[in-house]
Structures are given as structure tokens and as C-alpha cells.
Amino acid sequence: MTRNPNKPEPMPYTEAGHLLNPLRKLFFSPRRMVKYLELRPDHTVLELGPGPGYFSPAVARAVPDGTLVLVDVQQEMLDMARERLEQMGIKNVEYRKADAVSLPAEDGTFDVVFLASVLGEIPDRDACLGEIRRVLKKDGMLSITEVNLGDPDFIPMPELLILLEANGFTVRARHKRWFTYTVNCTKSV
């Protein structure tokens, strides 16, 4: 399926299988994601656009006394992630079907919100970042990872930095590696 880069849209659930390819670990592993997220065992974490749950098991295990909340606009993606995590015996996960511009959470709920190759799929990025800002705790962290391996929705780092600043975030760390980068930020005061 050819996707139009001028019309952002979620990856269809029918193409989600390749997201679980073990070779993906060569470019960006779940272990590296956990390291970048700076998680504590009791954190409440939102993974926006988890797909079939590639990063989810590692993140859920890193917050054994906390909760991982998966939010996806496609119920099929959530069903795939749920089946995968349940087979692994992981229980500290909640699944919520919702749009990224209307997150099903109270203000100041999450210690960490993260997206991996998802923000570019959202048509109204400003509204999405506004919602993330709303649901983040005062000292919470937003982490955005982008992978530049033919993704039509890839956001170059300079563009992302401008977008984050315009939406009230302050960058506190950047991690660049091969075809990937991660930007961690907090709410601007």
C-alpha cells in the first residue's frame, strides 16, 4: 500500500505484523527505549500509537508498580497488543481506543508519554501535543522517537524541535543513533 505523505494517517492494522520483526531491534530496541524513558517502577506511562505492542512489554516490565496505558485509534491494534502482552503474563496494562487529539485521561495523569514513529501519522500535531501537555504531570516527560527508514510520516529533528517549542515543551535530552533519534522534553514553565 502506498501512503500519501501529504495526508497523515495511521498505519493500517493489516500491515502491523512487520512492526514485530526481530530485526527491528538492530535499529531501535525496546531496551533502548526503556533506557531513554528514564522510568521508575511506580510510573504511570502513556504509549500513544503502540501498534501491536513492540515496545509495550519492556516498558510494562520497567514499571511493575505502575501502569502502562496503551492508546490507539484502531481497536485491532489494541487487540493485537493485548493478546501479545497477555501471552507474556503482563498485567499492569490498560487499553483505550481513542484519537490522539482527545485522550481518555484526566489532566496531569502521566509521568511519561511516549510516541515512536507516530506523531507524523497524526493530522493535527498541534492538537495532539496540546492533549499530551494536558495529560502530563507538571514534572512529566514527553519522549518522541522517529525512525528514518523509508517512513513516509518521518519528522526530521529540526522540524520536531520547532513543533515542540511552539507547543510549550522544553527539550531536555536528544539521542541520535544511526537512522533514529529520540527527543525528551518537559512542559515549559
NORPE-V772322 format. One line per field, one symbol per residue. burial: b if it has 24 or more other ideal C-beta (glycine too) atoms within 12 Angstrom, else e. Layout:
burial: ???
//
This chain:
burial: eeeeeeebebbebeebeebbeeebeebbbbebbbebbbbeeebbbbbbbbbbbbbbbbbbbbbeebbbbbbbbbeebbebbbebbeeeebebbbbbbbebeebbbeeebbbbbbbbbbbbbbeebeebbbbbbbbbbeebbbbbbbbeeebebbbeeeebeebbeebebebeeebeeeebbbbbbbbee
//
